[in-house]
Amino acid sequence: MLAIEGLTRAEKLRMMEALWDDLAHDKAILASPSWHGEALKAAEKAIASGQADFVDWEIAKQNLRNGKA
């Protein structure tokens, strides 16, 4: 079995992406928890008020791989 502790940050992120991609294509439908809706509303409010903005997903992933938050 693979020891997670021995993976680099980039390897861990790639593993998470692979897991998420697999789950996203799973035929089983899972209900989102109620806090998801609340988080989306908070994000929409932050965007509308100028307190947050969007980052392209590919750029965000690259930033995470490079250790940038």
C-alpha positions as CSV (number, residue, x, y, z in Angstrom):
1,M,0.0,0.0,0.0
2,L,1.2,3.5,-0.8
3,A,2.2,5.7,2.2
4,I,0.5,9.1,1.8
5,E,3.1,10.7,4.1
6,G,5.8,9.9,1.6
7,L,4.1,11.7,-1.3
8,T,5.0,15.2,-2.4
9,R,2.4,17.9,-2.3
10,A,2.2,17.8,-6.1
11,E,1.7,14.0,-6.0
12,K,-1.0,14.3,-3.4
13,L,-2.9,16.9,-5.4
14,R,-2.7,14.7,-8.5
15,M,-4.1,11.9,-6.5
16,M,-6.9,14.0,-5.2
17,E,-7.7,15.2,-8.8
18,A,-7.8,11.6,-10.0
19,L,-10.1,10.5,-7.1
20,W,-12.4,13.5,-7.7
21,D,-12.5,12.8,-11.4
22,D,-13.4,9.2,-10.7
23,L,-16.1,10.2,-8.2
24,A,-17.5,12.8,-10.5
25,H,-18.1,10.2,-13.2
26,D,-19.6,7.7,-10.8
27,K,-23.2,6.8,-11.8
28,A,-24.4,7.0,-8.2
29,I,-26.1,10.3,-7.4
30,L,-25.1,11.8,-4.1
31,A,-27.1,14.6,-2.5
32,S,-25.0,17.7,-1.6
33,P,-25.1,18.6,2.1
34,S,-27.1,21.7,3.1
35,W,-23.9,23.6,3.9
36,H,-22.9,23.5,0.2
37,G,-25.8,25.8,-0.7
38,E,-24.9,28.1,2.1
39,A,-21.2,28.2,1.0
40,L,-22.3,29.0,-2.6
41,K,-24.5,31.8,-1.4
42,A,-21.6,33.2,0.6
43,A,-19.3,33.0,-2.4
44,E,-21.9,34.7,-4.7
45,K,-22.2,37.5,-2.1
46,A,-18.4,37.9,-1.9
47,I,-18.2,38.1,-5.7
48,A,-21.0,40.6,-6.0
49,S,-19.5,42.8,-3.3
50,G,-16.0,42.7,-4.9
51,Q,-14.5,40.9,-1.9
52,A,-13.6,37.9,-4.1
53,D,-13.0,37.1,-7.7
54,F,-12.7,34.1,-9.9
55,V,-9.5,32.3,-10.8
56,D,-9.3,30.0,-13.8
57,W,-9.3,26.4,-12.6
58,E,-6.1,25.5,-14.5
59,I,-4.3,28.4,-12.9
60,A,-5.6,27.6,-9.5
61,K,-4.4,24.0,-9.8
62,Q,-1.0,25.2,-11.0
63,N,-0.8,27.6,-8.0
64,L,-1.6,24.8,-5.6
65,R,1.0,22.6,-7.2
66,N,3.6,25.4,-6.8
67,G,2.7,25.9,-3.1
68,K,0.9,29.2,-3.7
69,A,-2.4,29.7,-1.9
